[in-house]
Amino acid sequence: MHPWLSGFVGGLAIGVSASLLLGVAGRIAGVSGILGGALRPGVSDRPWRVAFLLGLPLGATLFRLVLRGENPHVEMVASPTVLVVAGLLVGFGTQEANGCTSGHGVCGLARRSQRSLVATLTFMASGMATVWLEHWLSGSGG
């Protein structure tokens, strides 16, 4: 499968899933909000939240099984410490931004939320600045 086609299919699946969740259940497909609700004690809608969260790695696994040897080898180059710190920073950021990239970038922009537009632009600018800084610090460009 061509890389552009897998990106197209993945984006289509995300869009359809987010639309179905909003249309059928009236819920926004923001992963951090879904996870937060699944972890909160006494939440009555935990089953769909857990199913949604389990579907993320299971869907990726199913996609990999369907493609078999066609997908590229992925190697983890970050240490466990870096991964934990990065995860904590992402968690902090989603709390500060009242949502994550999926909630703001996919669902919020589709609903024409100004807050989501600002959050998404901030995510993008931060990502670009991080890549530029990493390249500059490593001496591979700038």
C-alpha positions in Angstrom: 0.0 0.0 0.0 1.3 3.4 -0.9 2.1 5.7 2.1 -0.4 8.3 0.9 -3.1 5.7 0.6 -2.5 4.4 4.2 -2.6 8.0 5.4 -5.8 8.6 3.5 -7.5 5.5 4.8 -6.3 6.3 8.4 -7.6 9.8 8.1 -10.9 8.6 6.7 -11.3 6.1 9.5 -10.6 8.8 12.1 -13.1 11.2 10.5 -15.8 8.5 10.2 -15.2 7.3 13.8 -15.3 10.8 15.2 -18.5 11.6 13.2 -20.2 8.4 14.4 -19.3 9.0 18.0 -20.7 12.5 17.8 -23.8 11.6 15.8 -24.7 8.4 17.7 -23.6 9.1 21.2 -23.3 12.9 21.2 -19.6 12.6 22.4 -16.5 14.2 21.2 -13.6 11.9 20.2 -10.9 13.6 22.2 -8.7 10.8 23.5 -7.5 12.7 26.7 -11.1 13.4 27.7 -12.2 9.8 27.0 -9.3 8.5 29.0 -9.9 11.0 31.9 -13.6 9.9 32.0 -12.6 6.2 32.0 -10.3 6.7 34.9 -12.7 8.8 37.0 -14.5 6.9 39.7 -18.3 6.5 39.5 -18.5 7.3 35.8 -21.6 5.6 34.3 -20.4 5.6 30.7 -17.1 3.8 31.3 -17.8 0.8 29.0 -17.8 2.8 25.7 -14.8 4.8 26.9 -12.8 1.6 27.6 -14.0 0.1 24.3 -12.8 3.2 22.4 -9.4 3.2 24.2 -8.9 -0.5 23.5 -9.9 0.0 19.9 -6.9 2.3 19.4 -4.1 -0.3 19.7 -6.3 -3.1 18.5 -7.2 -1.2 15.3 -3.5 -0.5 14.7 -2.7 -4.2 15.3 -5.4 -5.3 12.9 -4.1 -2.9 10.2 -0.6 -4.3 10.7 -1.9 -7.9 10.4 -3.8 -7.0 7.2 -0.8 -5.4 5.6 1.6 -8.1 6.9 5.1 -7.3 5.7 4.2 -4.1 3.9 4.5 -1.7 6.9 7.9 -0.4 7.8 9.9 -1.5 10.8 9.6 1.0 13.7 12.4 1.2 16.2 12.0 3.0 19.6 15.0 5.2 20.0 14.0 7.1 23.1 14.8 5.7 26.6 12.1 4.7 29.0 12.9 7.8 31.1 12.4 10.1 28.1 9.1 8.4 27.2 7.8 8.8 30.8 8.8 12.5 30.9 7.3 13.1 27.4 4.1 11.3 28.5 3.8 13.5 31.6 4.4 16.7 29.6 1.7 15.6 27.1 -0.7 15.0 30.0 0.1 18.4 31.5 -0.4 20.0 28.1 -3.8 18.4 27.5 -4.9 19.6 30.9 -3.7 23.2 30.2 -5.3 23.2 26.7 -8.5 21.5 27.9 -8.0 18.7 25.4 -5.6 17.0 23.1 -4.8 17.1 19.4 -7.5 14.7 18.5 -10.2 16.6 20.4 -9.1 20.1 19.2 -7.6 19.3 15.8 -10.1 16.8 14.5 -13.3 17.4 16.4 -13.0 21.0 17.5 -12.0 22.4 14.2 -14.8 20.5 12.5 -17.2 22.3 14.9 -15.5 25.6 14.1 -14.4 26.1 17.7 -12.2 29.2 18.0 -10.6 27.7 21.2 -9.7 24.6 19.2 -8.2 26.7 16.4 -5.9 28.5 18.8 -5.0 25.2 20.5 -4.3 23.4 17.2 -2.1 26.3 16.0 -0.2 26.2 19.3 0.3 22.4 19.0 1.6 22.8 15.4 3.9 25.8 16.3 5.3 23.9 19.3 5.9 20.8 17.2 7.7 22.8 14.5 9.8 24.7 17.1 10.8 21.4 18.7 11.9 19.9 15.4 13.8 23.0 14.5 15.5 23.1 17.9 16.4 19.4 17.8 18.0 19.9 14.4 19.8 23.0 15.5 21.1 21.3 18.7 22.2 18.2 16.8 24.0 20.3 14.2 22.1 18.9 11.3 20.5 22.1 10.1 18.5 25.0 11.3 
